[in-house]
């Protein structure tokens, strides 16, 4: 677990200042027909940052990635939100897959820098923040690029293509928000929709100071 936690801090950013309240509104056009539909709005302790991908710099326009990397949100959400402020081709590179059942259940999977993430929403779009987010390390960096480990690649397939991950062999573990010492998670909720190729997530996390025992 310690090695996994250290790896995730490296992959999706190191922590800095802690925000008591974080609210996120995310949208990503999986069809890639309208990049202007992609957006990320983050409210961190009342400070709002509206962001999208900047083709000129090749990075997020308003540096929302720094806000996300310093947050205590579940890593699966943090890395999902990056799609809105990254080149659209990253979705294919990370093998982003979204399935919506006839009952409205939504499953989202992708593999970012060697870690596979799995997000699930019920028929009402609610994400169970205790059991609906999970992850597993399935890749490693080789010759300057990430590739699937031998244990997790489909037989005879290219390990550098994340679409070739063998999900039947992956042992996932829960991914939850982090709560720093002296804090308690007062409120946490997240919802997801997938309509007309647009994946949207709204999330709210609120921490408070832990009450001291007298």
N, C-alpha and C positions, 0 to 999 in steps of 0.2 A: 504493500500500500504506500509506503514512504517513497519508493522509487516511482510509482505511478503519479503520486501527487507532485513530485519534483518535475517529472516530465511534462505534466500539464501546465505547470506554471511557466515552463520554458516555451511550450507550444503556443499558448494563447495569451501570454503576457505575464509579467511579474506584478505583484501587488504594490500599491502605494497608499495614498490617503483613502480612508474608509468612508463610504457614504451611508448615511442612516436610511435613506429612502431612494430607491432606484425604480423608475418607471420606463418601460420600453415599448415603442410602437414600431413594428418591423414589417416590411413587405418586400417580396422578391418575385419577379416575373420569371418563372421557370421556362417559359417559351422563348425568352430572350428577344421577343418582338418589340417590346417597349421598355428599354432600359430606364426611361424616366419614371417608370412605375416603381422602381426600386427606391426605398427610402428607409431611413433609420432615425427615429426621434427618441432621444434619451433625456429624461428628466432626472438629474442627480442632485438631490438636496435642493430642489426648486430651480436649479440652473438647467435650462433647456439647450440641447444641442441637436440641430437638425442636420442630417448628413446624407451624402450619397457618394458614388464613386467619381473621382476626378480623373478623366482620361488623360489629361495633360501630365499630371504628376504621377499617375499610376497608383494612387493611394486614395484614402478617404479624404474628402474635401475639407472637412472640419475636424479631423483627428479624433473622431469618436472611438476609434480603436483603442486609444489611450485610456478613455473613460471605461470602456468595457474591461480592459486588461487589469484595471485597478479595482474592479468591482468584486463582490463576493457572490455573484450569480453562479448558478451551475454552469460548468464548462460547456456542456452540450448546447445550452442556450447562447452563451457567449460566441462560440464558434459558428453556430447557425447564423447569428446576426451579422457576422462578417461578410456573408454573401451579398448583402445589400450595399456594401461599400467596397467591393472588390470587382475585378473584371468578371464578366458573365461566364467566361470560359472556365473559371475556377469551379463552377458547379459540375461541369463534366469531368474535370480533373479529379475532383473529390468524390465522384460517383454519387452525386446527390440523387436520391430516389424518394419519391413520394407516392404513397398508395392510399386511396380513399375507398373504403368499402361501401356497399349499397346502404349499410346502416349508418354511414357517416363517420366511422372510425378512421382515424388518420395515423399512418405510420411514416416516419421520416428517418432515413438513414443516410449517412455520408461518412467518408473517411478523410480526415484532415491531419496531415503530417504524422501519419502512422497510428492515429487513434480513431476508432470507429465509434460513432455516436448514433444513438437510437432514441427518438422522441415519439411518444404516443399520446393521442388525444381521443377522448371518448366521443360518443355520437353527438354530444352537445358542444364539442370543441374544447372541453376542459382538459388540461394537462394535470395529471396526478403528480405533484411535485415530490411525493414520497417514493413512488414506484414507476412513474411514467417516463423517467429520464435515465438512460444508462450509457455505459461506455466500456471500451476495452482496448488495450494496446495490441495492435495486430501487424504493425509495420516497423521498419527501422530504416535509417538513412544509409544508403550504399552509393559510393561514387558520386556524392553530391546530390542525390535524389532519393526520395522515399520509395520503398518497395515493401510489398507484403512479405511477412515472414513465411518460411516454407510451410509451417503448420497451418496457415490460414489461407493459402492460395489454392484455387481449384486445380485439380490434377491436369498437368500439361498446359496450363495457361500462363500468360505473361504476368509476372509478379509486380511489374511496374504499373500495371493497369488496375486501379482500385476496384473496377467493376468485377474483377475476378476473385474477389474475396469469397471464401466459403463460410457462409453464415452459420451453417450447421455445426461448425467446429469452434465457434466463438463463445466464450464464457463471459457474459456481461456482468457488470457490477453497477449498483445504483450510483447515480450522479445527483448530488444535492447541493443546495446553497451552503456556503461556508458561514459560520457564525463566529466572529472573533471573541476572544476572552473578554468578559465583562459585558457582553451583549446577548440579547435573546431575539429570535425571529418572531416578531409580533404578527406579521401578516405576509402571506405569500400566495399569489394566484397567477395563473397563466392560461390563456386561451389561444386556440389555433384554428384557422380556417384555410381551406384550399378550394378556390373557386376560379374557373376560367384560367387556370394556369398560374394564378397568383397565390403564393403562400404568405399568409399573414399571421403574426403572433403579437399578442399584447400581454405584457407581464408587469407585475408589481411586486416588489419586495420591500418590506419595511422592518427595520431593526430598532430596538430600543435598549437603553441601558438596563442591565440586569439589576433587579432590586436586591439590595443588600439585606442579608438576614440579621435581625437584631438579636 
